């Protein structure tokens, strides 16, 4: 990269640190640090939540999908809106009105302290893999741009760079600072995505819209015969891993094929249930709603964040589709586009940024990538720290007679826990780098599917707590364990059975039914929920 590119990136990072520092002095107590005193405007929370929802998986993974497949992923976005509306209407009011720092405090009111701790621990474990995978995906682009490829050693350095930067400014500002930082990062990511789409279109050497349309509907095969059987990620016939033949503009898949993740049924049922799990059981996502001024604004911010995600993802899918057109219409030996990244479509967009975008604008693109990566990673760090401190650390200290009573001590401990969680997540990002290769899933499917490890069991627990009077501490533990045992063979179907038989969109519905029934088997406990 040129000096001007590095300067733009440096200004961006300095801005994040400055915002974190300015808000570091506005936290009077632990509730300010983790839920902003429930004082944040709904519009701000909605934009910030959008950045958390789409993350680096959109910036890097959606162009991969647009290049390799088609537009059927849009049905998942429609299902996400439907699921978000159900949560806002039926579930979020219960969680918000519990007035606890984390959503697991509600479970403590319903089932007791051990249940609260068990679910918080499950969230922490699941989040290590979930947010670790997002950091790993972002590191793909950083590795390509900075080091030139995605070899494992370069990936590790890229992960460390992103993890250290994000942890540093997250420690300072708390959730108030993060909401403003995430809003800034989300708007920046959207802007750079639109700029990138225009640049890709302009690089098509004067192709008319009709020619672009004809190329995409024809759905020609992407091959590189000179590298057949040599490059990892490429099939024996020279096609890319994850390649789907057919029109690139296909949007609706009415089939009942459960191996496909992006069907009408999979989107409207499978993804809707997944989103219910996400905005019911995941402190990272619900924490932003808990920071709103009232429950109505909390619900609206949730719905608006899902609506805003739809056009943003469409922009990045379109980038991948136009890069496909560029590849198909470019001679095989013409420049870096055809020789550079078609070993592995995961780095399709980063390679375009590196090789085709002009100096200066390239730096802007990198800030957009960093914004996508850090907006989800820093929220994960803060939510993990809030869960660990509020549900485990402070209660255990109090139980042992070493209660931290002063606000300054609690905030200081919280900041140290943010640093600890940042280090743990950075380490697990390296683990997920290996897991993604073994799973046989593309980047988007992997990043979302890995969330199910924690979601499945916890969704059964929350549904039991909110909609029934049944359940006990023992049945809660059984449901959490069952959730993990259900997802392991589903996540690694390719390793265990040779191919994927059930798409990730169905993992949550299948698991949630089983874990809910398990949790409901417990004898009704004496409830403290009023």
ROLUM-421855 format. One line per field, with one value per residue (C-alpha): x, y, z. Coordinates in Angstrom, 3 decimals. Example, Ala and Ser with C-alpha at 12.3 -4.5 7.8 and 13.67 -1.06 7.14 Angstrom:
<atoms>
east: [12.300, 13.670];
north: [-4.500, -1.060];
up: [7.800, 7.140];
</atoms>
This chain:
<atoms>
east: [0.000, 1.057, 1.766, -1.585, -3.413, -1.617, -2.325, -6.069, -6.058, -4.086, -6.566, -9.441, -7.882, -6.955, -10.594, -11.789, -9.326, -10.273, -13.982, -13.250, -11.146, -13.796, -16.424, -14.136, -14.865, -18.642, -19.087, -20.155, -21.004, -21.148, -24.635, -23.308, -20.357, -22.412, -25.948, -25.350, -27.782, -30.586, -30.384, -29.417, -31.659, -33.260, -31.917, -28.336, -28.826, -30.432, -27.470, -24.931, -26.825, -26.764, -22.969, -22.939, -25.410, -23.662, -20.022, -16.986, -18.904, -20.822, -17.803, -15.791, -18.308, -21.138, -18.946, -17.846, -21.517, -22.344, -19.489, -19.983, -23.774, -26.726, -29.205, -31.164, -29.422, -31.879, -34.591, -32.504, -32.610, -36.406, -36.580, -34.339, -36.782, -39.680, -37.806, -36.783, -40.411, -41.495, -38.793, -39.635, -43.315, -43.241, -39.870, -37.895, -40.402, -39.831, -36.046, -36.032, -38.482, -36.384, -34.037, -30.916, -27.491, -27.538, -30.390, -29.197, -30.275, -33.830, -33.140, -31.800, -35.117, -37.001, -34.986, -32.339, -28.710, -27.202, -29.248, -28.094, -24.470, -24.811, -26.356, -23.837, -21.033, -22.623, -22.844, -19.175, -18.108, -20.296, -19.123, -15.496, -16.247, -18.822, -16.850, -13.595, -14.944, -15.819, -12.332, -10.851, -12.983, -11.854, -8.249, -8.566, -8.862, -6.146, -3.808, -4.401, -3.959, -0.997, 0.858, -0.366, -1.979, -3.862, -1.189, -1.751, 1.168, 0.021, -3.534, -2.286, -0.509, -3.609, -5.798, -3.411, -3.359, -7.157, -7.638, -5.191, -6.546, -10.183, -9.515, -7.620, -10.342, -13.161, -11.596, -11.821, -15.279, -17.761, -21.046, -21.740, -18.513, -19.032, -22.500, -21.137, -18.073, -20.221, -22.584, -19.622, -18.156, -21.460, -22.028, -18.419, -18.802, -21.994, -20.321, -17.238, -19.456, -21.327, -18.044, -16.628, -19.739, -19.345, -15.638, -16.292, -18.961, -16.618, -13.927, -16.102, -14.565, -17.711, -20.000, -23.621, -26.260, -27.731, -24.365, -23.898, -27.415, -26.844, -23.539, -25.105, -28.171, -26.024, -24.196, -20.989, -18.622, -15.590, -12.545, -8.801, -7.588, -3.917, -4.251, -6.574, -5.917, -3.016, -4.509, -6.292, -9.947, -10.280, -12.126, -10.577, -12.213, -10.807, -13.974, -13.916, -15.049, -18.626, -19.401, -23.096, -23.961, -26.820, -28.069, -26.430, -29.704, -31.830, -33.589, -36.273, -35.665, -38.954, -37.371, -37.745, -34.074, -32.811, -29.177, -29.649, -29.419, -31.144, -34.567, -37.893, -38.728, -35.231, -35.336, -38.840, -38.675, -35.049, -33.527, -36.496, -35.904, -32.173, -32.874, -35.242, -32.384, -29.932, -32.108, -33.302, -30.221, -27.184, -26.062, -23.965, -27.073, -29.632, -27.240, -27.776, -31.547, -31.162, -29.369, -32.447, -34.582, -37.676, -38.918, -40.728, -37.553, -35.690, -38.104, -38.089, -34.285, -34.182, -36.603, -34.923, -31.502, -32.809, -34.437, -31.246, -29.193, -31.117, -29.847, -26.351, -25.990, -27.434, -24.632, -21.953, -23.716, -23.808, -20.054, -19.456, -21.826, -20.100, -16.684, -17.986, -18.916, -15.446, -13.791, -15.954, -15.377, -11.638, -9.063, -7.441, -4.009, -5.092, -3.728, -4.045, -7.813, -7.769, -4.404, -4.622, -7.549, -9.212, -7.389, -10.001, -13.044, -12.850, -10.387, -12.167, -13.028, -9.805, -7.767, -9.795, -9.122, -5.418, -4.902, -7.494, -8.585, -6.569, -4.223, -6.082, -9.402, -7.744, -7.071, -10.731, -11.740, -9.496, -11.105, -14.478, -13.199, -11.790, -15.073, -16.971, -14.551, -14.162, -17.851, -18.769, -15.608, -15.687, -19.356, -18.520, -15.746, -18.003, -20.943, -18.725, -17.207, -20.650, -21.883, -18.767, -18.702, -22.425, -23.353, -20.200, -17.389, -19.241, -21.754, -18.931, -16.879, -19.903, -20.579, -17.006, -17.254, -15.047, -17.744, -16.641, -18.910, -17.455, -18.340, -14.695, -13.638, -16.427, -15.587, -11.871, -12.563, -14.868, -12.144, -9.669, -12.263, -12.767, -9.030, -9.137, -12.061, -10.292, -7.252, -9.380, -11.366, -8.194, -6.820, -9.995, -10.046, -6.975, -8.852, -11.838, -9.428, -8.769, -12.423, -13.715, -11.509, -12.756, -16.457, -16.612, -18.849, -18.398, -17.555, -21.117, -22.539, -19.666, -19.922, -23.640, -23.672, -21.046, -23.369, -25.731, -23.397, -24.679, -27.974, -29.732, -29.598, -30.148, -33.143, -34.846, -34.185, -35.448, -38.576, -39.382, -38.781, -40.811, -43.778, -44.250, -44.167, -42.063, -38.350, -35.797, -32.083, -31.351, -33.486, -31.799, -28.345, -29.593, -30.952, -27.673, -25.616, -28.055, -27.781, -24.023, -24.314, -26.896, -24.782, -21.417, -22.416, -24.354, -21.416, -18.986, -21.263, -18.697, -15.995, -18.247, -20.470, -18.657, -21.093, -23.527, -27.065, -28.749, -28.046, -27.206, -30.532, -32.275, -29.916, -31.671, -35.249, -34.296, -32.246, -34.683, -37.594, -35.525, -33.964, -37.276, -38.890, -35.930, -36.062, -39.835, -39.357, -38.138, -40.627, -41.987, -39.634, -40.695, -40.509, -39.297, -40.519, -43.254];
north: [0.000, 3.596, 6.135, 7.892, 4.580, 3.973, 7.565, 7.137, 3.929, 5.616, 8.526, 6.050, 4.125, 7.334, 8.455, 5.250, 5.612, 9.282, 8.493, 5.741, 8.135, 10.886, 8.489, 6.851, 9.616, 9.460, 6.089, 6.669, 3.052, -0.436, 0.088, 3.079, 1.025, -1.929, -0.647, 3.140, 3.839, 2.858, 6.322, 5.799, 6.954, 4.208, 5.446, 5.279, 1.773, 0.647, 1.762, 0.355, -2.959, -3.125, -3.089, -5.884, -7.932, -7.747, -7.696, -8.700, -11.752, -9.382, -7.380, -10.479, -13.350, -11.776, -11.048, -14.698, -15.723, -13.313, -14.683, -18.382, -18.623, -16.272, -14.013, -16.657, -15.503, -12.591, -14.894, -15.304, -11.543, -11.560, -14.343, -12.273, -9.357, -11.690, -13.214, -9.778, -8.602, -11.646, -11.023, -7.313, -8.083, -11.210, -11.641, -8.404, -6.736, -9.519, -9.201, -5.395, -5.102, -7.455, -4.430, -6.576, -5.753, -8.951, -11.021, -13.975, -12.040, -12.716, -16.446, -15.955, -14.387, -17.246, -20.342, -19.275, -18.174, -21.444, -21.202, -17.640, -18.683, -21.745, -19.779, -16.978, -19.536, -21.126, -17.707, -17.041, -20.376, -19.932, -16.365, -17.445, -19.421, -17.013, -13.781, -15.621, -16.675, -13.073, -11.897, -14.718, -13.694, -10.081, -11.261, -12.856, -9.433, -7.882, -10.763, -10.352, -6.584, -6.352, -9.638, -10.613, -13.992, -16.003, -18.398, -19.477, -17.542, -14.297, -14.980, -15.265, -11.910, -10.284, -11.691, -10.390, -6.901, -6.625, -8.150, -5.849, -2.665, -3.475, -4.555, -1.347, 1.186, -1.068, -1.090, 2.681, 3.841, 1.185, 0.639, 4.370, 4.878, 1.671, 2.677, 5.904, 4.122, 1.363, 3.904, 5.692, 2.379, 1.134, 4.292, 4.140, 0.499, 1.262, 4.188, 2.178, -0.667, 1.659, 3.186, -0.303, -1.327, 1.716, 0.985, -2.655, -1.560, 1.015, -1.661, -3.705, -1.964, -0.342, -3.364, -2.337, -3.252, -5.715, -7.445, -7.653, -9.075, -11.673, -12.753, -13.199, -15.069, -17.379, -18.593, -19.735, -22.049, -20.607, -22.774, -22.454, -25.557, -24.615, -25.079, -28.081, -30.386, -28.259, -25.427, -26.043, -25.033, -26.095, -29.200, -31.882, -30.396, -26.931, -25.367, -23.409, -24.848, -23.752, -23.033, -23.274, -23.476, -21.489, -17.932, -15.427, -13.484, -16.370, -15.099, -17.613, -21.304, -23.111, -26.530, -28.688, -29.649, -29.445, -29.488, -25.997, -23.126, -20.441, -21.771, -19.989, -22.424, -22.238, -18.457, -17.925, -20.693, -21.656, -18.175, -16.695, -19.179, -18.444, -14.715, -15.428, -17.288, -14.478, -11.691, -13.757, -15.588, -13.596, -10.806, -9.280, -8.418, -7.841, -5.639, -2.809, -2.973, -2.931, 0.424, 2.108, 4.616, 2.399, -0.952, 0.518, 2.167, -1.069, -3.072, -0.541, -0.391, -4.176, -4.130, -1.169, -2.816, -5.852, -3.669, -1.664, -4.838, -5.864, -3.158, -3.295, -7.020, -6.542, -4.097, -6.638, -9.490, -7.273, -6.660, -10.410, -10.789, -8.020, -9.489, -12.728, -10.778, -9.227, -12.624, -14.188, -11.300, -10.876, -12.940, -15.602, -13.986, -10.370, -9.063, -9.969, -10.479, -13.846, -14.980, -13.673, -14.869, -17.688, -20.251, -19.588, -17.298, -16.257, -13.538, -12.362, -8.862, -8.247, -9.095, -6.602, -3.939, -4.711, -4.907, -2.649, 0.170, 3.418, 4.707, 6.721, 5.095, 1.810, 3.199, 4.165, 0.613, -0.796, 1.464, 0.100, -3.417, -2.559, -0.908, -4.077, -6.240, -4.127, -3.202, -6.820, -7.766, -4.896, -5.512, -9.145, -8.165, -5.791, -8.204, -11.056, -8.838, -7.650, -11.226, -12.419, -9.506, -9.218, -12.900, -14.604, -12.437, -9.971, -12.532, -14.975, -12.220, -11.282, -14.901, -15.214, -12.075, -10.002, -7.838, -4.888, -2.147, 1.038, 2.091, 2.803, -0.714, -2.287, -0.222, -0.944, -4.689, -4.456, -2.827, -5.557, -8.182, -6.484, -6.868, -10.525, -11.275, -9.524, -11.757, -14.907, -13.998, -13.229, -16.670, -18.452, -16.648, -18.702, -21.881, -20.997, -20.497, -24.247, -25.139, -23.415, -25.541, -28.737, -27.786, -27.476, -24.394, -21.056, -18.017, -16.738, -20.168, -20.936, -17.610, -18.059, -21.817, -21.738, -19.539, -22.479, -24.189, -21.899, -20.750, -24.115, -25.009, -21.468, -20.914, -23.948, -22.509, -19.000, -20.257, -22.418, -19.518, -16.955, -18.960, -21.714, -22.240, -25.380, -26.058, -26.547, -26.013, -29.638, -29.550, -26.273, -27.871, -30.904, -28.640, -26.717, -29.908, -31.403, -28.296, -28.710, -32.453, -31.804, -29.220, -31.042, -33.693, -31.091, -28.693, -31.360, -33.442, -33.332, -34.725, -37.420, -38.430, -37.246, -34.454, -31.941, -33.343, -30.638, -26.946, -24.656, -22.833, -25.888, -26.474, -24.005, -25.184, -28.837, -28.210, -25.716, -28.171, -30.863, -28.617, -26.924, -30.296, -31.330, -28.127, -28.460, -31.926, -30.315, -30.014, -26.478, -24.471, -21.788, -18.695, -15.303, -13.748, -11.221];
up: [0.000, -0.600, 2.150, 1.635, 2.169, 5.455, 6.514, 5.942, 7.970, 10.760, 10.924, 11.099, 13.991, 15.824, 15.530, 17.194, 20.056, 20.520, 20.754, 23.261, 25.356, 25.339, 26.642, 29.167, 31.697, 31.323, 33.007, 36.601, 37.454, 36.013, 34.557, 32.612, 31.402, 30.135, 29.339, 29.076, 31.915, 29.496, 27.948, 24.283, 21.390, 19.301, 15.939, 17.194, 18.570, 15.285, 13.169, 15.624, 15.776, 11.974, 12.045, 14.607, 12.552, 9.182, 10.394, 8.339, 7.128, 4.859, 3.670, 2.709, 2.664, 0.654, -2.389, -2.193, -2.253, -5.076, -7.167, -6.425, -6.188, -6.826, -4.990, -3.084, 0.105, 0.084, 1.433, 4.569, 5.037, 4.687, 7.258, 9.559, 9.402, 10.228, 13.166, 14.449, 14.427, 16.463, 19.062, 19.320, 19.894, 22.080, 23.793, 24.098, 26.501, 29.051, 28.832, 28.918, 31.806, 33.944, 34.373, 34.627, 33.170, 31.087, 29.704, 31.780, 34.862, 33.704, 33.844, 37.355, 38.336, 36.703, 37.666, 40.164, 40.323, 39.033, 35.836, 35.325, 35.664, 33.439, 30.573, 30.933, 30.757, 27.669, 26.034, 26.756, 25.264, 22.195, 21.712, 21.608, 18.448, 17.000, 17.226, 16.708, 13.311, 12.421, 13.302, 11.229, 8.219, 8.519, 8.783, 5.329, 3.746, 5.903, 5.064, 1.328, 1.351, 3.719, 3.080, -0.402, 0.399, 3.034, 4.220, 7.801, 9.317, 7.683, 8.859, 12.442, 12.261, 10.759, 13.534, 16.199, 14.669, 14.568, 18.013, 19.791, 18.192, 18.962, 22.537, 23.321, 22.501, 23.754, 27.225, 27.477, 26.447, 27.538, 25.695, 25.247, 23.358, 21.405, 20.210, 18.731, 17.352, 15.817, 14.262, 12.676, 11.506, 10.085, 8.036, 6.822, 5.792, 3.854, 2.094, 1.109, -0.104, -2.457, -3.681, -4.307, -6.259, -8.509, -9.028, -9.942, -12.427, -13.958, -14.372, -16.734, -19.766, -21.091, -20.985, -21.404, -18.860, -21.358, -21.760, -17.993, -17.607, -20.324, -18.741, -15.309, -16.570, -18.697, -15.567, -17.248, -15.396, -13.584, -14.190, -14.319, -16.187, -15.778, -12.031, -11.934, -9.005, -7.752, -5.755, -2.397, -2.535, -6.171, -7.314, -9.508, -12.630, -11.900, -10.460, -7.230, -3.923, -3.224, -6.872, -7.848, -11.535, -13.046, -13.309, -10.963, -10.574, -9.323, -6.193, -5.244, -4.625, -3.948, -3.549, -0.436, -0.536, 3.063, 1.903, 0.466, 2.958, 0.880, -0.030, 0.577, 3.359, 4.864, 4.941, 6.292, 8.905, 9.516, 9.503, 11.365, 14.196, 14.061, 14.468, 17.330, 18.984, 18.242, 19.670, 22.608, 23.872, 22.683, 25.017, 22.221, 20.230, 22.979, 24.991, 22.514, 22.931, 26.725, 26.367, 24.827, 26.752, 26.796, 25.557, 22.547, 21.253, 21.944, 19.776, 16.957, 16.938, 16.541, 13.588, 11.890, 12.162, 10.268, 7.606, 7.121, 6.763, 3.616, 1.200, 2.714, 2.043, -1.448, -2.234, -1.313, -3.124, -6.208, -5.878, -6.084, -9.039, -11.003, -10.214, -11.745, -14.884, -14.922, -14.677, -17.387, -19.793, -19.075, -21.023, -18.843, -18.922, -18.529, -15.249, -11.595, -11.552, -13.285, -11.936, -8.389, -6.357, -8.195, -6.135, -3.454, -3.834, -0.177, -1.108, -4.262, -3.007, -1.037, -4.132, -6.168, -3.525, -3.594, -7.356, -8.976, -6.666, -6.996, -4.308, -1.682, -2.456, -1.510, 1.959, 2.225, 1.280, 3.992, 6.599, 5.479, 5.959, 9.381, 10.304, 9.398, 11.343, 14.453, 14.833, 15.500, 17.371, 19.863, 20.645, 21.324, 23.718, 25.629, 25.809, 27.003, 29.660, 30.815, 31.106, 32.900, 35.348, 36.095, 36.080, 37.341, 38.681, 40.957, 42.355, 43.157, 44.807, 46.901, 47.803, 49.097, 51.187, 48.879, 47.314, 45.184, 46.479, 45.011, 41.464, 40.643, 41.646, 39.591, 36.498, 36.885, 37.130, 34.107, 32.011, 32.910, 31.981, 28.615, 28.026, 29.040, 26.732, 23.877, 24.297, 24.484, 21.373, 19.449, 20.346, 19.334, 15.995, 15.103, 16.109, 13.878, 10.971, 11.161, 11.864, 8.730, 6.508, 8.181, 8.042, 4.243, 4.600, 2.874, 5.003, 5.514, 6.346, 8.707, 10.565, 11.138, 11.641, 14.380, 16.452, 16.827, 19.306, 22.042, 20.517, 20.309, 23.997, 25.256, 22.976, 24.513, 27.975, 27.146, 25.376, 28.384, 30.768, 28.831, 27.583, 30.188, 33.947, 33.658, 33.891, 36.630, 37.076, 36.178, 33.013, 32.020, 32.229, 30.297, 27.545, 27.246, 26.979, 24.466, 22.304, 21.913, 21.250, 18.525, 16.690, 16.667, 14.084, 12.083, 11.973, 10.797, 8.532, 5.764, 8.058, 9.595, 6.669, 3.530, 2.635, 4.148, 4.381, 6.477, 5.784, 8.709, 8.378, 9.839, 12.761, 15.083, 14.387, 14.841, 17.959, 19.514, 19.407, 21.117, 23.767, 24.594, 25.211, 27.365, 29.406, 29.887, 31.361, 34.567, 37.390, 37.703, 39.862, 42.292, 40.115, 41.163, 37.940, 38.668];
</atoms>
